[in-house]
Amino acid sequence: MQIVSLSFGRFTELESLSILFKHSCLKLNLVLDVFIPEDKELDFGNIYKKVAGFLPNLQKHKCWANFLGGTVFDDGKKDLPFQSVGGITDVAHLVEHMIIDLQATVGQMKSCTGLTCGYQEPANRFDLFIECKDKRVATFSSNLAVKMMKELVWKGDISPEHTNSIRLAKCLYAEPELFFSPQKLAQKLVWEKEDLSFQIKELISLKFLDKEFLLSNPGRRRGKK
């Protein structure tokens, strides 16, 4: 699974495909290739359970399927809150909902609409269009959602470290000035200095923090004015 491209635009032509899209709202366009290893069997029910355990608010999502009355995945205990098509399409659609959920958590979005579109060729490529209000949060959410899905497909589980990445991103989004007071930031999160340093590197890799900015502001990075 890999991100082919990530861009932003209004994409107003999509508004005719879903009445839920807000007029002229900024949207993320994530082009995603979905691969399932030949030696792995796609157990989407288990994948969904793992994701819902990590992102519990996912179970509260509403989807176009709810309005169309479409069929949903049923494992005998709980329904998937969106329409199930089958195969890798479900994986791409779940990534869409993961990005929506992460944006809501980190960027405090109160509502967000998305759309997953499949390519005829190549058949494993998908266009994800998702409303956003902050490009940095949308980029972080996309990178983290894809990273988590890769872990699930290849290893069968999600690294618990991502919880801390989400906590730090949420904290810095709400109080960006704390980044230049690392001691206060570590105290707020109840972390050791080494834990904070590790998570900052994670946020750089997930494109929430700009490495070039940090390198050009070494004094401020240490909390100096």
N, C-alpha and C positions, 0 to 999 in steps of 0.2 A: 504494500500500500504506500502510495507516495503522492505528495502534492505536486501537480504539474504547474499550476500557476495560482496566484492570489492577487486579486485586483478589486477596485472599488468603483462604483458608479451608481447612477439613479435607476437605470434599467426600467424606465417607466412602462415599456412594452409588456413587462411581466404582470402589471396590474390587471390586465385583462384575463390572466390565468388564475388569479386568486383575489377575491374581494377583501381578503384579510390584509393585503399589503397596504401600508399607509402611502398616500399620494406623495410622489417625489421624495420618498425617504431614501437616505443613503443606504446602499446595500453592499455586502461583501459577495464577491463571486469567487468561489473556490472550485478549481478544476481538480478532480481527484481520480486517480487510478486505483482500483481495488484489486488486490491479488490475494488469493488464498493458496498457501503452499500445497503442493501436490500430496504431501504426506500428512496433511491436516484435513480433518472433516469439519465442515462448517456446521457448528451447533449453535444456531442463532439464539435459541431459547436460553442457553447458558450464557452467551455473550450479553444478552439483554439483562439477565439477572445480575451479572457482575457489574455492569454499568449502573444499573438502578441502585445497587448497593452502595456504589461510590458517589453517585449523584442522585440522591433520593427524590429530589423535586422533579426528576424526569417523569415519575409516575403521575404527576399532576398536569403534564402537557396535554394540550388539545391540538388536534390535527384536522386537516381537511377531511380525513376519513370519518371523523365524528359528525361532520355536516352531511357527508354523502351517505352515511350509514354503511360504510364499507366494512369488510371483514377485518378482524384484528387477530394478532397472534394470541393463542391461548394455551398455556402450559398446564391447565387444569387448576391453577391456583389464582392467577392474576392475568388480566389482559394487558397487552401492549397498547399504550395510549395513542397508537397511530396505525395506519393501514399497513398490512404485511403483503408484499408482492412475492417475496421468495428470493433465495439466492443472495448474490452480492448486492442486489438493489437494496435489500433490507439493511445491509451493513452501511452503505452510503447514506441511507435515510437516517439511520441511528446516529451517524457522525453529525449530520445536520442538527439533530435534536441536542446532541452533546454540546455543540458550539452555542446553540441558543441558551442552554442551561448555564454554561460557563460565563457567557456575556451577562446574563441576568445576575449571577452571583458576584462577579468581579466588578462589572460596570454599572450595577444597580439599574438595569433596564427593567421596566415594569411590564412591558409587553414586547414581543418580538415574533415576526413571522418569517418562515423560510420555505424554500421549494427545492426539491431534488429532481433533477432531470437527467435521464440516461441518454447516452450516445448510441446511435445505431452502429457506428464504427469509430473507434474500437469499442466493443461491447462492454468492456470493463471500466469505461470512463464515464464520469458523472460531473454535471454542473450543479453546484450547490449555491443558491442565492439566498442570502440571509440579511435581514435588516440589521443595521448597527448604528451606533451613535458615536463611537470612538474607534478609529482605525487601529490604534495600538491594542486595545482590548480585543477587538475582533481578530486581529492577527495572532495574538497570544492564544485565544480560545481555539482557533483553528489548528494551530500547531500542537497544542496540548491534546485536543480531541483526537487528532490523527495519531499522535504518539501513544496515547492510551489504547486506541483500537489496535495498533500494531502489536502492542504487548499482549493484548487479549488473543489475537489471532495466532501469534507465534508462541507465546509462553503460557497462555491460558489464564492470566491474571493481570491486575493493574498494580503498579508499584505504589505503595502507601505514601511514598515521598511526594507524590503529586498533590496531596492534601496541603502540604506546606507551601508548595508553589502557588496554589490558589489563595491560601491565607495571605501570603506576602503580596501578591498582585492586588488583592482586594484592599489590603491595608494601604499600599502605596497609591492606589487609585483615589482612595478617599482622603488620604493625607500625604500628598507627594513631598511635602517639605521634610517629612521624617527620613527620607532617603539620605539627606545631608546631616542627619544626626543619628549615626548608626547605633550608638549606645542606647538612645531613647527607643529606637526601632526594635532593637533586640529585647529590651525590657518590656516593651508593649506586647511583643509576641511570646515572651518568656522563653527565649532561645539563648543558647550560648553563641559567642562571636563566630565560632567556626561554622555553626549551623546557618547563621545568617549569610556568611560568606559563600557557602555552598549554594544556598538558594538564590542568591544574587546571580551567580554563574548560570543557574538554571533559567532564570528569567531572561538573561541575555541570550541564551540558546533558543528560547521560545519567542524571542523578538519582542518581549515586553519592555525590556530596557535596551538602550542604544549603547553598544560598546564604544563607538566612536565618541559619543558625548562623554562617557565616563573617562576615557583616556584624555580628553581635552580639558577635563575639569578635575584633576587629581586632588587639588586642595579642598574643593567643595565635597568631594567624595569622602574625605576624611573628617568632614564635619566642620571644616574651617571656612571662614568668610573671606 
